[in-house]
Amino acid sequence: MKNIAIVCGGDSGEFEISIKSAQVVKNNLNPKLYNSMIVVVSKKGWYGLLEDGTHLDVDKNDFSVQVDGRKIKFDVAFNAVHGEPGENGPLSGYLELMGIPCTSSDLTTCALTFHKDFCKRVVASYDVKVSPSVLINKGDAYDADEIINQLGLPLFVKPTCNGSSVGVTKVKTAEQFVPAVETAMAAGNQVMCEKFVDGREFGCGAMCYKGKMMVFPLTEICSKNEFFDYEAKYTAGKCDEITPAQVDEDLEIEIKATTAMLYEKLECKGFVRMDYIVSDEGVFFIEANIVPGMSDASIIPSQARCFGLTLEQLFGMAIENVL
């Protein structure tokens, strides 16, 4: 029996979503193979969470907890932290120092993919289309009219380092631009202004299992809001996620091939979701989600089921990969 820490929480607006993801993982891990415990990490403290709600302090010197006077050290960390510190690198770095295998990507890949602009620049170097963008650093002066003239309207204003569309605004008028920058800056120290690409949105999951690449069926994301924002992501009825997506074969092959290539080039590990917009100009990469949602209704679980995998198999494969 292996001891599995299902790490969740974090220090972003995705805290509650992360807790829910962790509970889904715990509910679907085979109890005959794994002793699992939810471990909440944040700047407020790290603790193991028992079924009765009891909090157990985590000893960060060896990533362990005490249960009834007995020390439990974890064999694997299942990363379910959406946002900081699980998706941007620090958690991966800590676990590497502790010698504890983690189900998600290493520090370098986490840091790169979490920074939307840096990630787009690297992806573009592999001849993948990305939408033009302009960066604004906190405290820097900027010319709103110049940015609008360069990118056109509508455009997106978003924090470069955040998830679940927290702090993201679709700017449709010049008057909305400055308030949108302020909203995004409140969620981070740098803002990305990005040209709007009109088209269909798709998510494509992938996973390398025992050295073999698995690319899941595509999901078309049809938001009933202005875009796939926080409300659309987590409010029932606000978005239709169609799996498998109804697309022609050539487009499906292009998106899947691009996902497999980027998975390898970005040195991803575990299951990952790449998002795209398909317009008349081609397939545009949006972002890489290296700790995607894991609830029953999330995109990766839906794609895995369509692929023929149960959540028990999917989560078990992620652990087997690193044991």
C-alpha positions as a Markdown table, in Angstrom:
| # | Residue | x | y | z |
|---|---|---|---|---|
| 1 | Met | 0.0 | 0.0 | 0.0 |
| 2 | Lys | 1.4 | 3.4 | -1.1 |
| 3 | Asn | 0.7 | 6.6 | 0.8 |
| 4 | Ile | -0.6 | 9.2 | -1.5 |
| 5 | Ala | -0.9 | 12.9 | -0.6 |
| 6 | Ile | -3.6 | 14.6 | -2.7 |
| 7 | Val | -2.2 | 18.1 | -2.5 |
| 8 | Cys | -4.8 | 20.9 | -3.0 |
| 9 | Gly | -5.7 | 24.4 | -1.8 |
| 10 | Gly | -3.1 | 27.0 | -2.8 |
| 11 | Asp | -3.1 | 30.8 | -2.8 |
| 12 | Ser | -5.3 | 31.8 | -5.6 |
| 13 | Gly | -9.0 | 32.4 | -6.4 |
| 14 | Glu | -9.2 | 28.7 | -7.3 |
| 15 | Phe | -8.8 | 27.5 | -3.7 |
| 16 | Glu | -12.3 | 26.0 | -3.4 |
| 17 | Ile | -12.2 | 24.5 | -6.9 |
| 18 | Ser | -8.9 | 22.8 | -5.9 |
| 19 | Ile | -10.4 | 21.3 | -2.7 |
| 20 | Lys | -13.3 | 19.9 | -4.8 |
| 21 | Ser | -10.9 | 18.4 | -7.3 |
| 22 | Ala | -8.9 | 16.7 | -4.5 |
| 23 | Gln | -12.1 | 15.2 | -3.1 |
| 24 | Val | -12.9 | 13.7 | -6.5 |
| 25 | Val | -9.4 | 12.2 | -6.7 |
| 26 | Lys | -9.7 | 10.7 | -3.3 |
| 27 | Asn | -13.1 | 9.3 | -4.0 |
| 28 | Asn | -11.8 | 7.6 | -7.1 |
| 29 | Leu | -8.5 | 6.2 | -6.0 |
| 30 | Asn | -8.5 | 2.4 | -5.5 |
| 31 | Pro | -8.4 | 1.9 | -1.6 |
| 32 | Lys | -6.9 | -1.5 | -2.1 |
| 33 | Leu | -3.8 | 0.0 | -3.7 |
| 34 | Tyr | -3.5 | 3.4 | -2.0 |
| 35 | Asn | -3.7 | 5.0 | 1.4 |
| 36 | Ser | -4.7 | 8.5 | 0.4 |
| 37 | Met | -5.0 | 11.7 | 2.4 |
| 38 | Ile | -6.0 | 15.2 | 1.3 |
| 39 | Val | -3.2 | 17.7 | 2.1 |
| 40 | Val | -4.1 | 21.4 | 2.0 |
| 41 | Val | -1.2 | 23.8 | 1.3 |
| 42 | Ser | -1.4 | 27.6 | 1.5 |
| 43 | Lys | 0.5 | 30.5 | 3.0 |
| 44 | Lys | -1.7 | 30.2 | 6.0 |
| 45 | Gly | -0.4 | 26.7 | 6.7 |
| 46 | Trp | -0.1 | 23.1 | 5.5 |
| 47 | Tyr | -2.2 | 20.4 | 7.0 |
| 48 | Gly | -3.6 | 16.9 | 6.3 |
| 49 | Leu | -7.3 | 16.7 | 6.3 |
| 50 | Leu | -9.0 | 13.7 | 7.9 |
| 51 | Glu | -12.5 | 12.4 | 7.0 |
| 52 | Asp | -13.9 | 13.9 | 10.3 |
| 53 | Gly | -12.4 | 17.3 | 9.5 |
| 54 | Thr | -9.4 | 17.0 | 11.8 |
| 55 | His | -6.4 | 19.0 | 10.7 |
| 56 | Leu | -2.9 | 17.4 | 11.0 |
| 57 | Asp | 0.1 | 19.6 | 10.8 |
| 58 | Val | 2.5 | 18.8 | 8.0 |
| 59 | Asp | 6.1 | 18.5 | 8.9 |
| 60 | Lys | 7.8 | 20.3 | 5.9 |
| 61 | Asn | 11.2 | 18.9 | 6.8 |
| 62 | Asp | 10.1 | 15.5 | 5.3 |
| 63 | Phe | 6.5 | 16.1 | 4.1 |
| 64 | Ser | 4.9 | 13.9 | 6.7 |
| 65 | Val | 2.1 | 13.9 | 9.2 |
| 66 | Gln | 1.6 | 12.3 | 12.6 |
| 67 | Val | -1.5 | 10.0 | 13.0 |
| 68 | Asp | -2.1 | 8.6 | 16.5 |
| 69 | Gly | 1.6 | 9.0 | 17.3 |
| 70 | Arg | 2.7 | 7.3 | 14.1 |
| 71 | Lys | 4.6 | 9.2 | 11.4 |
| 72 | Ile | 3.2 | 8.8 | 7.9 |
| 73 | Lys | 5.5 | 9.8 | 5.0 |
| 74 | Phe | 4.1 | 10.1 | 1.6 |
| 75 | Asp | 5.3 | 8.0 | -1.4 |
| 76 | Val | 3.7 | 10.2 | -4.1 |
| 77 | Ala | 2.1 | 13.7 | -4.2 |
| 78 | Phe | -0.9 | 13.9 | -6.5 |
| 79 | Asn | -1.0 | 17.6 | -7.5 |
| 80 | Ala | -4.5 | 19.0 | -7.5 |
| 81 | Val | -3.5 | 22.6 | -6.7 |
| 82 | His | -4.9 | 24.9 | -9.4 |
| 83 | Gly | -2.9 | 28.1 | -9.4 |
| 84 | Glu | -0.1 | 29.0 | -6.9 |
| 85 | Pro | 1.9 | 27.2 | -5.7 |
| 86 | Gly | 1.0 | 24.0 | -7.4 |
| 87 | Glu | 0.7 | 25.2 | -11.0 |
| 88 | Asn | 3.5 | 27.7 | -11.2 |
| 89 | Gly | 6.4 | 25.7 | -9.8 |
| 90 | Pro | 7.2 | 26.1 | -6.1 |
| 91 | Leu | 5.4 | 23.0 | -5.0 |
| 92 | Ser | 7.2 | 20.9 | -7.7 |
| 93 | Gly | 10.5 | 22.3 | -6.6 |
| 94 | Tyr | 9.9 | 21.5 | -2.9 |
| 95 | Leu | 8.8 | 18.0 | -3.7 |
| 96 | Glu | 11.8 | 17.4 | -5.8 |
| 97 | Leu | 14.0 | 18.6 | -3.0 |
| 98 | Met | 12.2 | 16.1 | -0.7 |
| 99 | Gly | 12.7 | 13.3 | -3.2 |
| 100 | Ile | 8.9 | 12.8 | -3.5 |
| 101 | Pro | 7.5 | 11.9 | -6.9 |
| 102 | Cys | 4.8 | 14.2 | -8.2 |
| 103 | Thr | 2.0 | 13.5 | -10.7 |
| 104 | Ser | 2.4 | 16.8 | -12.6 |
| 105 | Ser | 5.2 | 18.6 | -14.4 |
| 106 | Asp | 8.5 | 19.7 | -12.9 |
| 107 | Leu | 9.4 | 23.2 | -11.8 |
| 108 | Thr | 10.6 | 24.6 | -15.1 |
| 109 | Thr | 7.6 | 23.4 | -17.1 |
| 110 | Cys | 5.2 | 24.7 | -14.4 |
| 111 | Ala | 6.8 | 28.2 | -14.3 |
| 112 | Leu | 6.8 | 28.4 | -18.1 |
| 113 | Thr | 3.3 | 27.3 | -18.7 |
| 114 | Phe | 1.8 | 29.3 | -15.9 |
| 115 | His | 3.1 | 32.5 | -17.4 |
| 116 | Lys | 0.8 | 33.0 | -20.4 |
| 117 | Asp | 3.0 | 35.3 | -22.3 |
| 118 | Phe | 6.2 | 33.4 | -21.9 |
| 119 | Cys | 4.4 | 30.2 | -22.8 |
| 120 | Lys | 3.0 | 31.7 | -26.0 |
| 121 | Arg | 6.4 | 32.9 | -27.1 |
| 122 | Val | 7.9 | 29.4 | -26.7 |
| 123 | Val | 4.9 | 27.8 | -28.4 |
| 124 | Ala | 5.2 | 30.3 | -31.3 |
| 125 | Ser | 8.8 | 29.2 | -31.8 |
| 126 | Tyr | 7.5 | 25.8 | -32.8 |
| 127 | Asp | 5.4 | 27.4 | -35.7 |
| 128 | Val | 2.1 | 27.3 | -33.8 |
| 129 | Lys | -0.1 | 30.3 | -34.2 |
| 130 | Val | -0.7 | 32.5 | -31.2 |
| 131 | Ser | -2.6 | 35.8 | -30.8 |
| 132 | Pro | -0.5 | 39.0 | -30.7 |
| 133 | Ser | -0.3 | 40.6 | -27.2 |
| 134 | Val | 1.2 | 43.5 | -25.2 |
| 135 | Leu | 2.5 | 43.3 | -21.6 |
| 136 | Ile | 2.0 | 45.9 | -18.9 |
| 137 | Asn | 4.1 | 45.6 | -15.7 |
| 138 | Lys | 2.7 | 46.9 | -12.4 |
| 139 | Gly | 3.6 | 50.5 | -11.9 |
| 140 | Asp | 4.6 | 51.1 | -15.5 |
| 141 | Ala | 3.0 | 53.9 | -17.6 |
| 142 | Tyr | 1.2 | 52.7 | -20.7 |
| 143 | Asp | -0.6 | 54.3 | -23.6 |
| 144 | Ala | -4.1 | 52.8 | -23.7 |
| 145 | Asp | -4.9 | 54.3 | -27.2 |
| 146 | Glu | -1.7 | 52.9 | -28.7 |
| 147 | Ile | -2.4 | 49.4 | -27.3 |
| 148 | Ile | -6.0 | 49.5 | -28.6 |
| 149 | Asn | -4.8 | 50.7 | -32.0 |
| 150 | Gln | -2.2 | 47.9 | -32.1 |
| 151 | Leu | -4.5 | 45.0 | -31.1 |
| 152 | Gly | -8.0 | 46.3 | -32.1 |
| 153 | Leu | -11.3 | 45.9 | -30.3 |
| 154 | Pro | -12.5 | 43.7 | -28.8 |
| 155 | Leu | -9.4 | 42.5 | -27.0 |
| 156 | Phe | -8.8 | 40.5 | -23.8 |
| 157 | Val | -7.0 | 41.9 | -20.7 |
| 158 | Lys | -5.8 | 39.2 | -18.3 |
| 159 | Pro | -3.2 | 38.6 | -15.6 |
| 160 | Thr | -0.2 | 36.8 | -17.1 |
| 161 | Cys | -0.1 | 34.4 | -14.2 |
| 162 | Asn | -3.5 | 33.1 | -13.0 |
| 163 | Gly | -6.1 | 30.5 | -13.8 |
| 164 | Ser | -9.8 | 29.9 | -14.1 |
| 165 | Ser | -10.1 | 33.2 | -16.0 |
| 166 | Val | -9.8 | 35.1 | -12.6 |
| 167 | Gly | -9.3 | 38.8 | -13.4 |
| 168 | Val | -10.0 | 38.4 | -17.2 |
| 169 | Thr | -12.0 | 41.0 | -19.0 |
| 170 | Lys | -13.2 | 41.1 | -22.6 |
| 171 | Val | -12.8 | 44.8 | -23.5 |
| 172 | Lys | -15.2 | 46.0 | -26.2 |
| 173 | Thr | -14.9 | 49.8 | -25.9 |
| 174 | Ala | -11.9 | 52.1 | -25.2 |
| 175 | Glu | -13.6 | 53.2 | -21.9 |
| 176 | Gln | -13.5 | 49.7 | -20.6 |
| 177 | Phe | -9.7 | 49.3 | -21.1 |
| 178 | Val | -8.2 | 51.1 | -18.0 |
| 179 | Pro | -10.7 | 49.5 | -15.5 |
| 180 | Ala | -9.9 | 46.1 | -17.1 |
| 181 | Val | -6.2 | 46.6 | -16.6 |
| 182 | Glu | -6.8 | 47.6 | -12.9 |
| 183 | Thr | -9.0 | 44.4 | -12.4 |
| 184 | Ala | -6.3 | 42.2 | -13.9 |
| 185 | Met | -3.5 | 43.9 | -12.0 |
| 186 | Ala | -5.4 | 43.2 | -8.8 |
| 187 | Ala | -4.9 | 39.5 | -9.5 |
| 188 | Gly | -1.2 | 39.8 | -10.4 |
| 189 | Asn | 1.8 | 42.0 | -11.0 |
| 190 | Gln | 1.7 | 41.8 | -14.8 |
| 191 | Val | -1.1 | 42.1 | -17.4 |
| 192 | Met | -1.3 | 40.7 | -20.9 |
| 193 | Cys | -3.5 | 42.6 | -23.4 |
| 194 | Glu | -4.3 | 40.1 | -26.2 |
| 195 | Lys | -5.8 | 40.4 | -29.6 |
| 196 | Phe | -9.3 | 38.8 | -29.8 |
| 197 | Val | -9.5 | 35.8 | -32.2 |
| 198 | Asp | -13.1 | 35.0 | -33.3 |
| 199 | Gly | -13.7 | 31.3 | -33.6 |
| 200 | Arg | -14.6 | 28.0 | -32.0 |
| 201 | Glu | -12.8 | 27.0 | -28.7 |
| 202 | Phe | -11.5 | 23.5 | -28.1 |
| 203 | Gly | -9.7 | 21.7 | -25.3 |
| 204 | Cys | -7.5 | 18.7 | -26.0 |
| 205 | Gly | -6.2 | 16.5 | -23.2 |
| 206 | Ala | -3.0 | 14.4 | -23.4 |
| 207 | Met | -1.0 | 12.1 | -21.2 |
| 208 | Cys | 2.2 | 10.1 | -21.5 |
| 209 | Tyr | 1.7 | 6.7 | -19.9 |
| 210 | Lys | 4.6 | 4.3 | -19.6 |
| 211 | Gly | 6.3 | 6.0 | -22.5 |
| 212 | Lys | 3.4 | 6.0 | -24.8 |
| 213 | Met | 1.5 | 9.2 | -25.8 |
| 214 | Met | -2.2 | 9.2 | -25.3 |
| 215 | Val | -4.2 | 12.1 | -26.8 |
| 216 | Phe | -7.9 | 12.2 | -25.7 |
| 217 | Pro | -10.9 | 13.1 | -27.8 |
| 218 | Leu | -11.5 | 16.9 | -28.4 |
| 219 | Thr | -14.0 | 18.9 | -26.4 |
| 220 | Glu | -15.7 | 22.0 | -27.9 |
| 221 | Ile | -16.3 | 24.7 | -25.3 |
| 222 | Cys | -19.4 | 26.7 | -26.0 |
| 223 | Ser | -19.8 | 29.4 | -23.4 |
| 224 | Lys | -23.1 | 31.2 | -23.0 |
| 225 | Asn | -21.3 | 34.2 | -21.5 |
| 226 | Glu | -19.0 | 36.6 | -23.4 |
| 227 | Phe | -16.2 | 34.1 | -23.1 |
| 228 | Phe | -15.2 | 31.0 | -21.1 |
| 229 | Asp | -15.0 | 33.0 | -17.8 |
| 230 | Tyr | -15.1 | 31.9 | -14.2 |
| 231 | Glu | -18.9 | 31.8 | -14.1 |
| 232 | Ala | -19.1 | 29.8 | -17.3 |
| 233 | Lys | -16.5 | 27.3 | -16.0 |
| 234 | Tyr | -18.1 | 26.6 | -12.7 |
| 235 | Thr | -21.9 | 27.4 | -13.0 |
| 236 | Ala | -24.2 | 24.8 | -14.3 |
| 237 | Gly | -26.0 | 25.8 | -17.5 |
| 238 | Lys | -23.5 | 28.6 | -18.4 |
| 239 | Cys | -21.5 | 26.5 | -20.8 |
| 240 | Asp | -21.9 | 23.5 | -23.1 |
| 241 | Glu | -18.8 | 21.2 | -23.3 |
| 242 | Ile | -19.3 | 18.8 | -26.2 |
| 243 | Thr | -17.2 | 15.6 | -26.1 |
| 244 | Pro | -16.3 | 14.4 | -28.6 |
| 245 | Ala | -16.3 | 17.6 | -30.5 |
| 246 | Gln | -18.0 | 17.6 | -33.9 |
| 247 | Val | -15.2 | 18.6 | -36.2 |
| 248 | Asp | -13.8 | 17.4 | -39.5 |
| 249 | Glu | -11.0 | 14.9 | -39.5 |
| 250 | Asp | -8.3 | 17.2 | -40.8 |
| 251 | Leu | -8.9 | 19.7 | -38.0 |
| 252 | Glu | -9.1 | 17.0 | -35.3 |
| 253 | Ile | -5.8 | 15.6 | -36.5 |
| 254 | Glu | -4.1 | 19.0 | -36.5 |
| 255 | Ile | -5.2 | 19.9 | -33.0 |
| 256 | Lys | -4.2 | 16.4 | -31.6 |
| 257 | Ala | -0.9 | 16.5 | -33.4 |
| 258 | Thr | -0.1 | 20.0 | -32.1 |
| 259 | Thr | -1.1 | 18.9 | -28.6 |
| 260 | Ala | 1.2 | 15.8 | -28.7 |
| 261 | Met | 4.1 | 17.9 | -30.1 |
| 262 | Leu | 3.7 | 20.7 | -27.5 |
| 263 | Tyr | 3.4 | 18.1 | -24.7 |
| 264 | Glu | 6.8 | 16.8 | -25.5 |
| 265 | Lys | 8.4 | 20.1 | -26.4 |
| 266 | Leu | 7.3 | 21.7 | -23.1 |
| 267 | Glu | 8.3 | 18.6 | -21.2 |
| 268 | Cys | 4.9 | 18.1 | -19.6 |
| 269 | Lys | 4.1 | 15.2 | -17.3 |
| 270 | Gly | 0.9 | 13.7 | -16.1 |
| 271 | Phe | -2.4 | 14.6 | -17.8 |
| 272 | Val | -2.5 | 18.1 | -19.4 |
| 273 | Arg | -5.1 | 20.1 | -21.4 |
| 274 | Met | -4.1 | 22.4 | -24.2 |
| 275 | Asp | -6.7 | 25.0 | -25.3 |
| 276 | Tyr | -7.2 | 26.5 | -28.8 |
| 277 | Ile | -9.3 | 28.9 | -30.8 |
| 278 | Val | -10.0 | 27.8 | -34.4 |
| 279 | Ser | -10.7 | 30.7 | -36.7 |
| 280 | Asp | -10.8 | 31.3 | -40.5 |
| 281 | Glu | -7.0 | 32.0 | -40.1 |
| 282 | Gly | -6.2 | 28.6 | -38.6 |
| 283 | Val | -5.6 | 27.0 | -35.2 |
| 284 | Phe | -4.5 | 29.4 | -32.4 |
| 285 | Phe | -2.9 | 28.2 | -29.2 |
| 286 | Ile | -4.4 | 29.8 | -26.0 |
| 287 | Glu | -2.8 | 28.1 | -23.1 |
| 288 | Ala | -1.6 | 24.9 | -21.4 |
| 289 | Asn | -3.3 | 23.7 | -18.3 |
| 290 | Ile | -0.9 | 21.4 | -16.5 |
| 291 | Val | -3.2 | 20.9 | -13.4 |
| 292 | Pro | -6.6 | 20.9 | -15.1 |
| 293 | Gly | -9.9 | 20.5 | -13.3 |
| 294 | Met | -10.6 | 17.0 | -12.0 |
| 295 | Ser | -14.3 | 17.1 | -11.0 |
| 296 | Asp | -16.7 | 14.6 | -12.6 |
| 297 | Ala | -17.9 | 17.4 | -15.0 |
| 298 | Ser | -14.4 | 18.7 | -15.8 |
| 299 | Ile | -13.1 | 18.5 | -19.4 |
| 300 | Ile | -10.2 | 16.0 | -18.8 |
| 301 | Pro | -12.4 | 13.4 | -17.0 |
| 302 | Ser | -15.1 | 13.8 | -19.7 |
| 303 | Gln | -12.4 | 13.2 | -22.4 |
| 304 | Ala | -11.0 | 10.2 | -20.5 |
| 305 | Arg | -14.4 | 8.6 | -20.2 |
| 306 | Cys | -14.9 | 9.1 | -23.9 |
| 307 | Phe | -11.5 | 7.5 | -24.4 |
| 308 | Gly | -12.7 | 4.5 | -22.4 |
| 309 | Leu | -11.1 | 5.2 | -19.1 |
| 310 | Thr | -12.8 | 5.5 | -15.7 |
| 311 | Leu | -11.6 | 8.1 | -13.2 |
| 312 | Glu | -10.1 | 5.4 | -11.1 |
| 313 | Gln | -8.0 | 4.3 | -14.1 |
| 314 | Leu | -7.0 | 7.8 | -15.0 |
| 315 | Phe | -5.9 | 8.8 | -11.6 |
| 316 | Gly | -4.3 | 5.5 | -11.0 |
| 317 | Met | -2.3 | 5.8 | -14.2 |
| 318 | Ala | -1.0 | 9.2 | -13.1 |
| 319 | Ile | 0.3 | 7.6 | -9.9 |
| 320 | Glu | 1.7 | 4.6 | -11.7 |
| 321 | Asn | 3.6 | 6.9 | -14.0 |
| 322 | Val | 5.8 | 8.2 | -11.2 |
| 323 | Leu | 6.1 | 5.2 | -8.8 |
